């Protein structure tokens, strides 16, 4: 049985540790320490499952775990990245070919030189936007496929990260049979949805605070999410 109350309270069980995690989450690369700490709070690393935040110790180990967790996420996103790259490349080349025939003489040169105003660009597009429709219709299925693949990566990567963390072997993140079997359960799906909603709510509430607001939302929602994912992961 997943204990949602315990997971939601967990980030606030030690304000000192929470504050340190938020500070480390602000700076890129440095936030790998925070990411490693977040996944460690799943209870599948060195620490046993606990209602309270784990200790900030063995920082090099946390840094490596944080870095490798991002690598795992990136690898899972590669199919989506490839599809998006193909879609954008095709759209760009096609639109250049389509609009080159109707561009006023010297328009591109002036555009590159910064001599064309935004209003002129909007006026040109409003007059010729129909020319782009065939390209947009052709590329739409690729964009949709890319979004589906991105969603798949976001859905399965938490289990992959936890399988690496539990077994202390990077290759275990790509044990697809295990990852799929763990992720395709009702409890995991519910936890994934709830964790996503919590993250969106926190980001919506704190978005007006530059940098720090995102760091607060990232760290708190991460602790909650991986506490929940850890509980589901341990279920038989």
C-alpha positions, 0 to 999 in steps of 0.5 A: 500500500502506497503511503502518500501522506508519508511521502508528502511530509518527507521533504519537511522532516528536516528543514536544514537538509531541505534548505541545502537541497534547494541551494544545490538545486539552483546551479546546473551541474551542482544540482547533480548532488541534489539529484543524487540525494533525491533518488537516494531518498527512494530508500533503494540506495545505501539507505533503508526506507525512512519517513525522514530525509536521509543524511547528506553524506558521501557527496561524491557518490551522490554526484555520480548517482545524480549524473548517471540518472540524467544520463539514463533519462537522456538515453531513454529520450534519444528516440524522441530526440531523433524524431524531433530532429528529423521533423524540424530538419524536414520542416525547415528545409521544406519551408525554406524551399516554399517561401524562397519563391515568394520572398521579396528581393533582398528580404533574407539579406535584410533579415540576417542584417537585422534590418527587417522589423517583427511587424514586416515578418508578421505581415509576410507570414500573414499573407503567405501562411497557406503555403506552409500548410502542406509542410505542417500537415506532413510533419504533424505525425512526426511531431506527434510520434516524438511527443509520444516517445518523449512521454514514454521516456518520462514514464519509464525512466524513474523505474530505470533509475531505481533499478540502477540504484538498487543493483548499483549497475548502470546496465540495469537501467536498460533491463527493459523486461524488468522496467516495463513489468514494474512500470505497467502496473496500476499503482505505478501509473497512479503514483506517476500521475500524482507525482506529476500533478504535485510537480506542476502545482509547485512550479505554478505556485513558485514560478514567479520567483526567478531560479529559486522558485524552480529549485524549490519545486524541483527538489521538493517534488523530486523527494516526494516523487522518488519516495513514492516510486521507491514504495511502488518499486519494492512491491512484489 
